[in-house]
């Protein structure tokens, strides 16, 4: 496999189109050809390692969701990225690639858990991070940064404690790095997204009076 072979992949597989990318070669693939494409990448181009399966939520556009496959060749070190749109916006579906790479099993379960994408043909598609019955998908764009208040997954714990899973406090968050300049200067900073921190900041901004030290008592 050569760099030229990867760059010309869209010419070899005419249903592919080049996808803008700042790092590795990337291609768009129709959902109904994704299995053929990935099988070709593995057998003919030597991409034997499926590094990751994730998704993109293009909120308020259609198709809303895309599945992203990151492939790597361990024999001739090279990366390629293949992206395919899901079928359906409310209940997105994509073909499972567990028949091509066994490693897709947990990758697809995580993507299902976080985005709600159903991978048809997956042998055991169930949540892997959140508990069964959790009603939300945390990486969808409409999901709030702090999360939702929900009942605990164990009914007996709810009955005994009377508490719920509370939204995460946003003190000092979320954290993110700048998008411009050298990496050495892009130290993550925090945004103030909480109500309490705003009040606390006002208290901190008040003029500070040094405390007078009293004489020690005998």
C-alpha positions, 0 to 999 in steps of 0.5 A: 500500500502506498500513499498514492493508493490511499489518495486515489481511493475515491477514484478506485471506489467511485461512490466515495468522495474526498472529505476535507481534513487537516491531518489524514486522508478522509472520505465520505461513503454512502451508508449502503456501501459502507461495508463494501468500502471498509472491507476493501480498505482492510483486505486490499489496502491493509487497514487491519486495525479499527482504532475507533468508531465515533459519531458526529451530531449535525444538530438541526440539519439532515442527515443529522448523524454521521458515523466516523471510522478511524483505520490504521495499517500496522504493516505499512503505517498509515491512517485513513478516515471514513465517514458515512451518514446514518439513515434517519434523524430521530432514530439513526441507524448504521450497519454494524462492522463487527463482521469486519473487525471484532473490535467494533463490538465495544466501539459501536456499543459506546457510540450507541450509548452516547449518540443513540445510533442503532447498529444493525447486525450488532451481536449484542447492542446494549449500553456500555457506560450508562445503565440500561434504561437511561433515557438520554444520549449524553453526546447529542447536541441537545444534551445539557453540559451539566446533564439531567436529573434522573432517578438512580438505576437501582429502585431499592436505593431510590426507596431507601435514600430518596435521592436522584442522580443530580446534574453535575455542578458547573463550577469553573467549567466547562474546560476547553483549549484555544483553537489558535496558536501553538499547542504549547500556548493552548492551556485549557481554560475554564468558562464560568457556566454556573450561577453560584460562581458568578456570585462568588466572583463578585465577592472576590472582586470586593476590596480586600482589607488586610486583617489586623493581628491582635496581640497574643493573650497571656 
